[in-house]
Amino acid sequence: AHGSAETTPGPHDVEYLTTISIGTPPQNLSINIDTGSSDLWVFSAETTSSEVKGQTVYDPSLSSTAAQLQGATWQISYGDGSSSGGDVYLDRVALGGLTVAAQAVECARNVSGEFTADGSSDGLMGLGFGVINMVKPVRQKTFFENLQAGLDEAVFTADLKHGMPGRYNFGYVDSSAYTGDITYVPINSTDGYWGWTSPGYAVGSGAFKDEAIVGIADTGTTLLLLPSDIVADYYRQVDGAKYERNQGGYVFGCDVALPDFAFGVGHTAGGSPAMIKIPGKYVNYAPVGGSSTKCYGGIQSNDFIGASIFGDLALKAAFVVFDGGNMRIGWASK
Ligand SMILES: CN(C)c1ccc(C(=O)NN)cc1
């Protein structure tokens, strides 16, 4: 089996939303597919009403195929400090033409303010590894893990785009969606993420710099978070760019010229790595609050999280293969 679903960017490509349907008859929700976590949770009929502002909720009592997972609860918190928690139902979940008959659907009783404020997202679908699923007492499998054995190929691919809809495919690699070759590197899923190491980077037309970047591929993070020395190196090439603590990162004039940023993938024996190039204009993330002339950079420091995060800014410059069968990740230009 294989499937394909369109995914649509929010403002400034802050997140990408994909429609899934849950239950019988189907209830359609718009969810954030997130390779940096492993829980499928949704706003639900049980969510504290003051914490629901515009989201569509899943109501298991209206689904003839829903069954509560007795005694199961969940509580999750994300890198940005947001959180949610609740109880668990098993129900049929369909995405891109594929169906899992008994998917753990984690129904929120509570969500933090960041989720309440995000009116366009009705929940998250984690496509990380089940080892970090937060359901207790028994962890639950992700949608991809439940599908995997039945897929033609044990892969899913992310083809995110700047300011326009892209696609998540399951079970196959669409050879018309990228240019050149896909370069595959091993992943380390010990911490439950799609962890991999880039051999280095280049700023604009500058030389490649050999500096291992240990990170995760995370569709649920908006930006590209890298070691602070690399980030400083990039913004040294941006006129007037500076680190502003009260903005929480590097900012610059919204009309400034921005160099491309390229990161390496793989290491041909002694040869140079394949490069994924992020166009400079993608690095202009958005005007900072209250300004129309000061803009916030899409490349920022990973200082407090220990690993780098190849978020949407990096992913939308590439066609990415999340290969669960061979425990590897593939990157191609497009
Ligand atoms: C508050 N929201 C919408 C979030 C969505 C996703 C994440 C995340 O770290 N995903 N890997 C954090 C927060």
The ligand as a Tripos MOL2 file, in Angstrom:
@<TRIPOS>MOLECULE
LIG
   13    13     1     0     0
SMALL
NO_CHARGES

@<TRIPOS>ATOM
      1 C1          2.9320   24.8570   20.2000 C.3       1 LIG1
      2 N1          3.0930   24.0550   18.9990 N.pl3     1 LIG1
      3 C2          2.1220   24.2660   17.9320 C.3       1 LIG1
      4 C3          4.1620   23.1980   18.8440 C.ar      1 LIG1
      5 C4          4.2000   22.2580   17.8130 C.ar      1 LIG1
      6 C5          5.3030   21.4110   17.6650 C.ar      1 LIG1
      7 C6          6.3800   21.5190   18.5580 C.ar      1 LIG1
      8 C7          7.5950   20.6770   18.4050 C.2       1 LIG1
      9 O1          8.5900   20.8880   19.0690 O.2       1 LIG1
     10 N2          7.5800   19.7080   17.4900 N.am      1 LIG1
     11 N3          8.7260   18.9340   17.2790 N.3       1 LIG1
     12 C8          6.3330   22.4590   19.5760 C.ar      1 LIG1
     13 C9          5.2330   23.2890   19.7290 C.ar      1 LIG1
@<TRIPOS>BOND
     1     1     2 1
     2     2     3 1
     3     2     4 1
     4     4     5 ar
     5     4    13 ar
     6     5     6 ar
     7     6     7 ar
     8     7     8 1
     9     7    12 ar
    10     8     9 2
    11     8    10 1
    12    10    11 1
    13    12    13 ar
@<TRIPOS>SUBSTRUCTURE
     1 LIG1         1 GROUP 0 **** ****
